[in-house]
Amino acid sequence: LSIKNLYVKEKGSDIMKKTTYLYHKPDGTIAYTKTRTDYEDGTKKFYFEQPNGTKGIKDVQHELYNLPAVLSATKVYFVEGEKCADAVIKQGFVATTLDTGAKSSWYAYYTEYLKDKEVVIIPDNDNAGMNYAKKVLQNVPTARIVKLPDLAEKGDIYDWLALGHTMAEVDEMPTFEI
């Protein structure tokens, strides 16, 4: 797994945790990183950086998270956010997400990456999550959406797995019709 956590608690700082996620090119080299900073007040910020240290990813090809594993998988779980993807990966499955969440653009090469794969979309429990799921489904029409039961508003697969549920349960759920 390609993540590094830096726990930062400096005097006078309200930063609780920084997590850096690696995005890879199809050949496995690093395309860019996305760093999430969580603050004590519950807010979070994200920023991108290229391998050469350049801030931002203007003029850089966007990629799916966990791309090398996605390319070699037969089944892929599509979730919203790297934290959720990592929760599924930790369970021993292949998961991916778009790099800017529900507001992400979809690129035609994403559809090619997912061609001939079983794709299961697990949306967050909110309107943005369902819109995100619809965007994926429009571009991968063979995919299916699974809506997790007993989730709080804005809850996600990370929260659901933390409650003790399993990916086997996800596989047994019916397709959610939109």
C-alpha positions in Angstrom: 0.0 0.0 0.0 1.3 3.4 -1.0 0.4 5.8 1.8 2.4 7.6 4.4 0.8 9.1 7.5 2.5 12.0 9.3 1.1 12.8 12.6 1.7 16.4 13.4 1.0 18.0 16.7 3.1 21.1 17.0 2.7 23.7 19.8 0.1 26.2 18.6 -0.9 24.1 15.6 -4.4 22.9 15.0 -3.3 20.2 12.5 -4.2 16.7 13.7 -3.0 14.5 10.8 -1.6 14.6 7.3 -2.1 11.7 4.9 -0.5 11.6 1.5 -2.0 9.4 -1.2 0.0 8.3 -4.3 -1.6 8.3 -7.7 0.2 6.2 -10.3 0.4 6.1 -14.1 -0.5 2.9 -15.9 3.2 1.9 -15.9 3.3 2.1 -12.1 5.3 5.2 -11.8 4.0 8.1 -9.6 1.9 10.6 -11.5 1.2 12.9 -8.5 0.4 12.9 -4.8 -2.7 14.2 -3.0 -2.2 15.2 0.6 -5.1 15.4 3.0 -4.7 17.6 6.1 -7.3 17.1 8.9 -7.7 19.8 11.5 -8.9 19.6 15.1 -12.0 21.6 14.3 -13.1 18.9 11.9 -12.2 20.7 8.7 -10.0 19.2 6.0 -7.9 20.5 3.1 -6.3 18.8 0.2 -3.4 19.7 -2.1 -1.7 18.0 -5.1 2.0 17.8 -5.9 3.9 16.5 -8.8 6.9 14.1 -8.3 9.3 17.0 -9.2 7.9 19.1 -6.3 5.6 21.3 -8.4 2.4 22.2 -6.5 -0.8 21.4 -8.3 -1.5 19.1 -11.2 -2.2 21.5 -14.1 -1.3 19.9 -17.4 -0.9 16.5 -15.6 -3.0 13.5 -16.7 -5.5 12.6 -13.9 -5.5 9.0 -12.9 -7.7 6.6 -10.9 -6.5 5.9 -7.4 -4.7 2.5 -7.0 -4.4 2.3 -10.8 -1.8 -0.6 -11.0 -4.1 -2.9 -8.9 -7.2 -1.7 -10.9 -5.6 -2.6 -14.2 -4.8 -6.2 -13.1 -8.1 -6.8 -11.2 -11.2 -8.6 -12.5 -13.4 -6.9 -9.8 -13.1 -3.3 -8.7 -15.0 -1.4 -6.0 -15.6 2.2 -6.9 -15.9 4.4 -3.8 -15.7 8.1 -3.0 -12.4 9.2 -1.6 -9.0 7.6 -0.9 -9.8 7.0 2.8 -12.7 4.8 1.7 -10.7 3.1 -1.0 -8.0 2.3 1.5 -10.6 0.8 3.9 -11.7 -1.6 1.2 -8.1 -2.4 0.2 -7.3 -3.2 3.8 -10.0 -5.9 3.6 -8.1 -7.5 0.7 -10.0 -6.1 -2.2 -9.3 -3.7 -5.1 -10.8 -0.3 -4.8 -10.5 3.0 -6.6 -11.8 6.6 -6.5 -11.6 9.7 -8.6 -9.0 12.3 -7.4 -11.3 15.1 -6.5 -14.3 13.3 -5.1 -17.8 14.0 -6.3 -16.7 17.0 -8.3 -14.2 15.1 -10.4 -14.2 15.0 -14.2 -14.5 11.7 -15.9 -12.0 10.9 -18.7 -12.5 8.4 -21.5 -9.4 6.5 -20.6 -11.0 5.7 -17.2 -13.7 3.8 -19.0 -11.0 1.9 -20.9 -9.2 1.0 -17.6 -12.4 -0.5 -16.3 -13.5 -2.3 -19.5 -14.3 -6.0 -19.0 -14.1 -5.7 -15.2 -16.9 -6.2 -12.6 -17.4 -2.8 -11.1 -19.3 -2.3 -7.9 -20.1 1.3 -7.0 -20.5 2.1 -3.3 -21.7 5.7 -2.9 -21.5 7.8 0.2 -24.9 8.3 1.9 -25.8 11.7 0.6 -26.9 13.5 -2.6 -23.3 14.1 -3.7 -22.5 10.5 -3.2 -25.4 9.3 -5.4 -24.5 11.9 -8.1 -21.0 10.5 -8.0 -22.3 7.0 -8.4 -24.5 8.0 -11.3 -21.5 9.6 -13.0 -19.5 6.4 -12.7 -22.5 4.3 -13.9 -23.0 6.6 -17.0 -19.5 5.9 -18.0 -19.3 2.2 -17.0 -22.8 1.0 -17.8 -22.0 -2.6 -16.8 -21.3 -1.5 -13.2 -23.8 -1.9 -10.4 -24.6 0.4 -7.4 -24.8 -1.0 -3.9 -26.4 1.2 -1.3 -25.2 0.3 2.2 -27.9 -0.1 4.9 -27.8 1.6 8.3 -25.5 4.4 7.3 -25.8 7.8 8.9 -26.3 10.8 6.6 -23.0 11.4 4.8 -21.7 8.0 6.0 -19.5 5.9 3.8 -17.9 2.5 3.3 -15.1 3.5 5.7 -17.7 4.1 8.5 -19.7 0.9 7.6 -16.7 -1.4 7.7 -15.6 0.3 11.0 -19.0 -0.9 12.4 -17.8 -4.5 11.8 -19.4 -5.2 8.4 -17.6 -7.0 5.7 -17.1 -6.8 2.0 -18.8 -10.2 1.7 -21.9 -8.5 2.9 -21.5 -5.9 0.1 -21.3 -8.6 -2.5 -24.6 -10.2 -1.4 -26.5 -6.9 -1.5 -29.0 -6.3 -4.3 -28.2 -3.7 -7.0 -29.6 -0.3 -6.2 -31.8 0.9 -9.0 -31.7 4.6 -9.8 
